[in-house]
């Protein structure tokens, strides 16, 4: 009887330990992941740090690591020893991939975007085979100078650029899912969420003064969409104060961004294989 009780205690401890095990999430990207132009966000770890605090507040145990270099794309990351080193640090739960914001479009190199996505998928599968892939769909530039003065510009406006981004990420997700190398492949429809906020809540500014990067609110929205896409859990009720009060979002603004994340993540949902 003593032995049975002891075995039961050991089993319960093991189950509790397993249930408390953290999800380990690795991010590759550039300034759109690092949170550039939003000082409190970039100083404290960028989008991965926002994501982690949202997940912890929602009762999830999460650890994150980010490999970011401003202005760089997947080709750059694939050529760096730091990429394989990061992938080999642990058995990752998810790897988040964010490419250069123009490359998946007709103003960039969508063909190379797809090729590099395939290579990244293979690399992840060979080094961290239990990791799912989350593709970070970025946003279109806002109306203005980018479309009016850019030499050889191919976009009529934000809607056309967003169509390019959305289609390229959709194609890559479908391609990687068909190859069946990774446990799951999903798209975090961040750019789609940006477009919806612009249409539904134009008073909320998601675009930084450089008309390229995001405001803190934009990065917050990115983290909310990622959280929902990974966990299939509503973002409503997520925290509005981060980094010991260094970054605080107005409650009404946060509620609207959480609602948009809810709307968009329903579109993004793809069952894990």
C-alpha positions in Angstrom: 0.0 0.0 0.0 2.9 2.4 0.8 4.5 1.6 -2.5 1.3 2.2 -4.4 0.8 5.6 -2.6 4.4 6.5 -3.4 4.0 5.6 -7.0 0.8 7.6 -7.2 2.5 10.7 -5.7 5.4 10.4 -8.2 2.9 10.1 -11.1 0.9 13.1 -9.9 4.2 15.1 -9.6 5.2 14.0 -13.1 1.8 15.0 -14.6 1.9 18.4 -12.8 5.4 19.0 -14.1 4.3 18.1 -17.6 1.3 20.4 -17.5 3.4 23.3 -16.2 6.1 22.9 -18.9 6.7 26.1 -20.9 6.1 26.5 -24.6 9.4 27.6 -26.1 9.0 30.0 -29.0 11.8 31.2 -31.3 11.4 34.3 -33.4 13.4 35.1 -36.6 12.8 38.5 -38.2 13.9 42.1 -38.4 12.8 45.5 -37.0 9.1 44.5 -37.4 9.8 41.8 -34.8 12.2 43.9 -32.7 9.6 46.6 -32.3 11.6 49.5 -33.8 10.2 53.0 -33.5 8.3 52.1 -30.3 10.9 52.8 -27.7 9.4 51.0 -24.7 8.6 47.9 -26.8 12.0 47.7 -28.6 13.9 48.3 -25.3 12.2 45.4 -23.6 12.3 42.8 -26.2 9.9 43.7 -29.0 6.9 41.7 -30.2 8.2 38.5 -28.5 8.2 40.2 -25.1 4.6 41.5 -25.6 3.5 38.0 -26.7 5.1 36.5 -23.7 3.4 38.8 -21.2 0.0 38.3 -22.9 0.5 34.5 -22.7 1.6 34.6 -19.1 -1.4 36.8 -18.2 -3.6 34.2 -19.9 -2.2 31.4 -17.8 0.3 30.0 -20.4 3.9 29.2 -19.5 6.0 30.7 -22.3 9.6 31.3 -22.9 10.8 33.3 -26.0 14.0 33.9 -27.8 14.4 36.4 -30.8 17.0 36.6 -33.5 16.5 39.9 -35.3 18.6 42.0 -37.6 17.2 45.3 -38.9 16.3 45.3 -42.6 17.2 41.7 -43.2 15.3 38.9 -44.9 15.1 35.1 -44.7 18.0 34.7 -47.1 20.2 36.6 -44.6 19.1 34.4 -41.7 19.5 31.2 -43.6 23.2 32.2 -44.3 24.0 32.9 -40.6 25.6 30.4 -38.2 23.4 32.0 -35.5 20.3 30.6 -37.1 21.2 26.9 -36.7 22.7 27.7 -33.3 19.4 29.1 -32.1 17.4 26.3 -33.6 19.6 23.8 -31.8 19.3 25.4 -28.4 16.3 23.4 -27.4 13.3 21.5 -28.7 11.2 24.5 -29.8 7.4 24.4 -29.7 7.0 27.1 -32.4 9.3 29.0 -34.7 7.9 32.4 -35.8 9.2 33.5 -39.2 9.0 37.2 -40.4 10.5 38.1 -43.8 11.3 41.6 -45.2 8.1 43.5 -45.6 8.4 44.0 -49.4 9.8 40.6 -50.4 6.5 38.7 -50.6 5.1 41.4 -53.0 5.4 42.3 -56.6 7.8 45.1 -55.5 10.1 42.5 -54.0 10.9 38.9 -54.9 7.9 36.7 -54.1 9.5 33.7 -55.8 12.6 33.8 -53.5 10.3 34.4 -50.5 8.6 31.0 -51.3 12.0 29.3 -51.9 13.5 30.6 -48.6 10.3 29.6 -46.7 10.7 26.1 -48.0 14.4 26.0 -47.0 13.6 27.4 -43.5 10.9 24.7 -43.1 13.4 22.0 -44.0 16.0 23.5 -41.6 13.5 23.7 -38.8 12.4 20.1 -39.4 15.9 18.7 -39.4 17.1 20.6 -36.2 14.0 21.0 -34.2 11.5 18.5 -35.6 8.8 19.0 -33.0 8.4 22.7 -33.8 5.4 24.2 -35.6 5.9 27.2 -37.9 4.1 30.5 -37.5 4.4 32.8 -40.5 4.2 36.4 -39.5 2.3 38.2 -42.2 3.4 41.9 -42.2 1.4 45.0 -43.1 1.0 47.3 -46.1 2.4 50.8 -46.0 -0.2 53.4 -45.2 -1.4 55.8 -47.8 1.0 58.5 -48.7 4.5 59.1 -50.0 5.5 55.5 -50.4 2.9 55.0 -53.2 3.1 58.5 -54.6 6.9 59.0 -55.1 8.5 55.6 -55.1 10.3 55.1 -58.4 8.8 52.3 -60.4 6.2 51.7 -57.7 3.8 48.8 -58.7 1.1 49.4 -56.1 -2.0 51.5 -56.6 -2.3 51.8 -52.8 -2.3 49.8 -49.5 -5.1 47.4 -50.6 -3.0 46.1 -53.5 0.1 45.7 -51.4 -1.9 43.9 -48.8 -3.4 41.6 -51.4 0.2 40.6 -52.5 1.3 40.0 -48.9 -1.8 38.0 -48.0 -1.6 35.8 -51.1 2.1 35.1 -50.7 1.8 34.0 -47.1 -1.3 31.9 -48.0 0.6 30.2 -50.8 3.6 29.5 -48.6 1.5 28.1 -45.8 -0.3 25.7 -48.2 3.0 24.7 -49.8 4.6 23.9 -46.4 1.5 22.1 -45.1 1.6 19.9 -48.3 5.2 19.1 -47.7 4.3 17.7 -44.3 7.7 18.4 -42.7 6.5 20.4 -39.7 3.9 19.4 -37.1 1.9 22.6 -37.9 2.1 25.6 -40.2 -0.1 28.6 -39.5 -0.2 32.2 -40.6 -0.6 35.0 -38.1 -2.6 37.5 -40.1 -1.1 40.6 -38.6 -1.2 42.6 -41.9 -4.9 41.7 -42.4 -5.6 42.9 -38.8 -3.9 46.2 -39.5 -6.1 46.7 -42.6 -9.2 45.9 -40.6 -8.3 48.4 -37.9 -7.7 51.1 -40.5 -11.2 50.4 -41.9 -13.1 50.0 -38.6 -11.2 52.2 -36.2 -9.3 54.9 -38.3 -8.6 56.9 -35.1 -6.3 54.2 -33.9 -2.8 54.9 -35.4 -0.9 51.7 -36.0 1.8 53.4 -38.3 4.9 55.0 -37.0 6.0 58.5 -38.2 8.3 56.8 -40.8 5.2 55.3 -42.4 6.9 52.0 -42.4 7.3 50.6 -38.9 4.5 50.2 -36.4 3.5 52.2 -33.3 3.4 50.4 -30.0 -0.3 49.8 -30.7 0.6 48.1 -34.0 3.1 45.8 -32.3 0.6 45.0 -29.5 -1.9 44.0 -32.2 0.8 41.8 -33.8 1.3 40.0 -30.5 -2.4 39.6 -29.9 -2.9 38.0 -33.3 0.1 35.6 -32.8 -1.3 34.6 -29.4 -4.7 33.8 -30.8 -3.3 31.9 -33.8 -1.1 29.7 -31.7 -3.5 29.0 -28.8 -6.9 29.4 -30.4 -7.8 31.4 -27.4 -9.5 34.9 -27.4 -7.3 37.9 -26.8 -10.0 39.6 -24.9 -8.9 40.5 -21.4 -5.2 40.6 -22.3 -3.2 43.0 -20.2 -2.9 46.7 -21.2 0.2 47.5 -19.1 3.6 46.1 -19.9 7.2 46.2 -18.7 6.3 47.4 -15.2 4.3 50.2 -16.6 6.7 51.5 -19.2 4.2 50.8 -21.9 0.5 51.3 -21.2 -2.3 51.1 -23.8 -5.6 53.0 -23.3 -8.3 50.5 -22.2 -10.7 51.4 -25.0 -8.0 51.1 -27.7 -6.8 47.8 -26.3 -10.3 46.4 -26.3 -10.8 47.4 -29.9 -7.5 45.8 -30.9 -8.4 42.6 -29.0 -11.7 42.5 -30.8 -10.0 42.8 -34.2 -7.6 40.0 -33.2 -10.6 37.8 -32.4 -12.1 38.5 -35.8 -9.0 37.9 -37.8 -7.7 34.8 -35.9 -11.0 33.0 -36.8 -9.9 33.4 -40.4 -6.4 32.3 -39.5 -7.3 29.1 -37.8 -5.9 26.0 -39.4 -6.1 22.8 -37.4 -2.8 21.3 -36.4 -1.8 18.1 -38.3 
